């Protein structure tokens, strides 16, 4: 097993000095597979094992297998149908009668510890902080009446997390042209362009290749170059990364689209909501 110093030197040789894998393998006298492993490794967290349950609450040792089995099975059940500490205590007493000589407090302590191990997410997360001038983009869905006809529409939302300002534009579609027109209308209304815009991975502007690489449409790249903003994309299925605009989607719906709005011309409504 290599030390972190050795690993660091291997990665420096590859990423900073430009050496290839064969050269590094010869220099460090390691096989190519090992060198490749540490060059492309992404997760550098060390996993700290939780203290094993068998070393705590020793009086419960004869009954831990039952408790662990019940709590493990609970992972397949609805949250409101999982064992409470009281239910575990009652089942143990029913099963073992006089042989069960543990207090409820002991059972509750062990159950709380095991539930924490079973359900706690120990992965690390860094808070997302946004500086002034950054904005987030997303669409919502809403119905509306135009000249008496009901349409199922979509409304573009642009929010500024730093100031919590938000703007919206209503459309009959959710395609690329609607995105561009909505952003253009808002840019003109606020008299400027955010230097960084966060997007999700909408198929109208993003296409994922077989190797997982993200490819943007030519039209979007031209639009981005024209207005000079930096486009940032959230990780797939990670809506929390642009939580501010997710909240604005709900805010705009509740305040501007309830009850279902009606108007003669959609363009007139959009002018009022920029």
C-alpha positions in Angstrom: 0.0 0.0 0.0 1.4 3.4 -1.0 1.7 6.3 1.4 -0.1 9.5 0.7 3.2 11.2 0.0 4.0 8.6 -2.7 0.5 9.0 -4.1 0.9 12.8 -4.2 4.2 12.5 -6.0 2.6 10.1 -8.6 -0.2 12.5 -9.3 2.2 15.5 -9.5 4.2 13.6 -12.1 1.1 13.0 -14.2 -0.9 16.2 -13.8 1.9 18.8 -13.4 5.0 17.3 -15.1 3.1 15.7 -17.9 4.7 12.2 -17.6 2.8 9.3 -19.0 1.8 6.2 -17.0 4.6 4.0 -18.3 7.2 6.6 -17.3 5.8 7.0 -13.8 5.6 3.3 -13.3 9.3 3.0 -14.1 10.3 5.9 -11.9 8.3 4.7 -8.9 8.9 1.0 -9.6 5.2 0.2 -9.5 3.0 -1.6 -12.0 0.9 0.4 -14.4 -2.4 -0.8 -12.9 -1.4 0.7 -9.5 -0.3 4.0 -11.1 -3.5 4.3 -13.1 -5.6 3.6 -10.0 -4.2 6.5 -8.0 -4.1 8.9 -11.0 -7.8 8.5 -11.7 -9.0 8.0 -8.1 -11.7 10.6 -7.2 -12.7 9.7 -3.6 -10.0 10.6 -1.1 -12.2 10.4 2.0 -11.2 8.0 4.7 -14.0 5.9 6.1 -14.2 5.8 9.9 -16.0 2.8 11.1 -18.6 3.3 13.7 -18.0 1.7 17.0 -19.4 -1.8 16.8 -22.6 -2.2 18.7 -21.5 -5.4 20.4 -19.2 -3.3 22.6 -22.1 -1.2 24.1 -25.1 -2.2 26.2 -23.6 -5.6 27.2 -26.7 -6.6 29.2 -28.5 -6.7 25.9 -26.1 -9.1 24.2 -28.5 -12.1 24.3 -31.1 -10.0 22.6 -29.2 -7.9 20.1 -29.6 -10.4 17.2 -33.4 -10.0 17.5 -33.3 -6.2 17.7 -30.9 -5.9 14.8 -33.1 -8.2 12.7 -36.2 -6.2 13.4 -34.5 -2.9 12.7 -32.9 -4.2 9.5 -36.3 -5.4 8.3 -37.7 -1.9 9.1 -35.7 -0.5 6.2 -38.2 -2.1 3.8 -41.2 -0.7 5.7 -42.9 2.7 5.7 -41.4 5.1 8.1 -44.5 5.3 10.3 -44.6 1.4 10.5 -41.1 1.0 11.8 -40.3 -0.2 15.3 -40.2 2.4 18.1 -38.0 1.6 21.1 -41.2 0.9 23.1 -42.4 -1.7 20.5 -39.0 -3.4 20.6 -39.1 -3.5 24.4 -42.6 -5.0 24.3 -41.7 -7.6 21.7 -38.6 -8.7 23.6 -40.7 -9.1 26.8 -43.4 -11.1 24.9 -40.8 -13.4 23.5 -38.5 -14.0 26.5 -40.8 -13.3 29.4 -38.9 -13.6 32.7 -35.6 -14.2 30.9 -35.7 -10.6 29.6 -34.3 -8.5 32.5 -33.3 -5.3 30.7 -34.8 -1.9 31.4 -36.7 0.2 28.8 -34.0 2.8 29.1 -31.3 0.3 28.0 -33.4 -0.8 25.1 -34.2 2.7 24.0 -30.5 3.6 24.1 -29.4 0.7 22.0 -32.3 1.2 19.5 -31.4 4.9 19.1 -27.8 4.0 18.4 -28.6 1.3 15.9 -31.1 3.6 14.0 -28.5 6.3 13.8 -26.1 3.8 12.2 -28.7 2.4 9.8 -30.3 5.7 8.6 -27.8 8.4 9.1 -26.2 9.8 5.9 -22.5 10.2 6.8 -21.5 11.6 3.4 -20.0 15.1 3.5 -21.5 18.1 1.8 -20.3 21.6 1.3 -22.7 24.5 1.5 -23.4 26.2 -1.8 -22.7 29.9 -1.6 -23.6 32.3 -4.3 -22.0 35.7 -4.8 -23.9 38.7 -6.3 -24.5 38.4 -10.0 -25.2 34.7 -10.1 -28.6 33.5 -11.1 -30.5 30.2 -11.4 -32.9 29.1 -14.2 -35.7 26.6 -14.2 -39.2 26.0 -15.7 -42.5 25.4 -13.9 -45.8 24.2 -15.3 -49.1 26.1 -15.1 -52.4 26.4 -17.0 -53.8 29.6 -18.3 -56.6 31.0 -20.5 -55.8 33.1 -23.6 -58.8 34.6 -25.3 -61.0 32.0 -23.6 -58.9 29.0 -24.6 -57.3 26.8 -21.9 -53.6 26.1 -22.5 -51.2 23.9 -20.5 -48.2 26.2 -20.3 -44.7 26.6 -18.8 -43.2 29.5 -17.0 -39.5 30.3 -17.0 -38.1 31.4 -13.7 -34.9 33.4 -13.1 -33.8 33.9 -9.5 -30.8 35.6 -7.8 -29.9 33.7 -4.7 -27.8 36.5 -3.2 -30.7 39.1 -3.2 -33.6 36.6 -3.5 -35.0 38.6 -6.4 -37.0 36.6 -9.0 -38.5 37.1 -12.5 -40.8 34.9 -14.6 -42.1 34.6 -18.1 -45.1 32.4 -19.3 -45.0 30.4 -22.5 -47.0 27.7 -24.3 -44.0 25.5 -24.6 -40.7 24.6 -22.8 -38.4 24.4 -25.8 -35.1 26.1 -26.6 -36.7 29.1 -28.2 -38.9 29.7 -25.1 -35.8 29.6 -22.9 -33.9 32.0 -25.1 -36.8 34.4 -25.4 -37.6 34.4 -21.7 -34.0 35.1 -20.7 -33.8 37.8 -23.4 -36.9 39.5 -22.0 -35.7 39.4 -18.4 -32.2 40.6 -19.4 -33.7 43.6 -21.2 -36.0 44.3 -18.2 -33.3 44.3 -15.6 -30.9 46.1 -17.9 -28.1 43.6 -17.6 -26.9 40.0 -17.8 -25.8 37.8 -14.8 -22.2 36.7 -15.1 -23.1 33.2 -14.2 -26.3 31.2 -14.8 -27.1 27.8 -13.2 -29.1 25.3 -15.3 -30.4 21.8 -14.9 -29.7 19.3 -17.6 -32.7 19.9 -19.8 -32.7 17.9 -23.0 -33.4 21.1 -25.0 -29.9 22.4 -24.4 -27.9 19.4 -23.0 -27.1 16.1 -24.5 -25.2 13.4 -22.7 -22.8 11.3 -24.7 -22.2 7.6 -24.1 -19.1 8.3 -22.0 -21.1 10.6 -19.7 -19.7 13.8 -21.2 -22.1 16.7 -21.4 -22.5 18.3 -24.9 -24.3 21.6 -25.3 -26.4 22.4 -28.4 -24.8 24.8 -30.9 -27.8 27.2 -30.5 -27.2 27.4 -26.7 -23.5 28.0 -27.2 -24.2 30.8 -29.6 -26.8 32.3 -27.2 -24.3 32.1 -24.3 -21.5 33.7 -26.3 -23.8 36.5 -27.5 -24.7 37.5 -23.9 -21.3 36.6 -22.4 -22.5 34.6 -19.3 -20.9 31.5 -17.8 -23.2 28.5 -17.9 -23.0 26.1 -14.9 -24.9 22.8 -14.9 -26.1 20.9 -11.8 -25.3 17.3 -11.3 -28.1 14.9 -12.6 -30.9 14.4 -10.2 -29.5 17.1 -7.9 -32.2 19.8 -7.8 -31.0 20.9 -4.4 -28.0 22.5 -6.1 -30.3 25.3 -7.4 -32.7 25.3 -4.5 -33.3 29.1 -4.7 -35.0 28.9 -8.1 -36.9 25.8 -7.1 -38.5 27.9 -4.3 -39.1 30.7 -6.8 -41.0 28.3 -9.0 -43.5 27.8 -6.2 -43.5 31.4 -5.2 -44.3 32.6 -8.7 -47.1 30.0 -9.1 -48.8 30.8 -5.9 -48.6 34.6 -6.3 -49.0 35.1 -10.1 -50.8 31.9 -11.4 -53.4 31.3 -8.7 -56.3 31.4 -9.6 -55.7 30.2 -13.2 -55.0 33.5 -15.0 -56.9 34.6 -18.1 -56.1 37.3 -20.6 -56.6 38.2 -24.3 -52.9 38.1 -25.3 -50.1 36.1 -23.7 -47.6 38.9 -24.6 -49.5 41.4 -22.4 -49.3 39.1 -19.4 -45.6 38.5 -19.9 -44.9 42.2 -19.9 -46.5 42.6 -16.5 -44.5 39.8 -15.0 -40.9 40.8 -16.0 
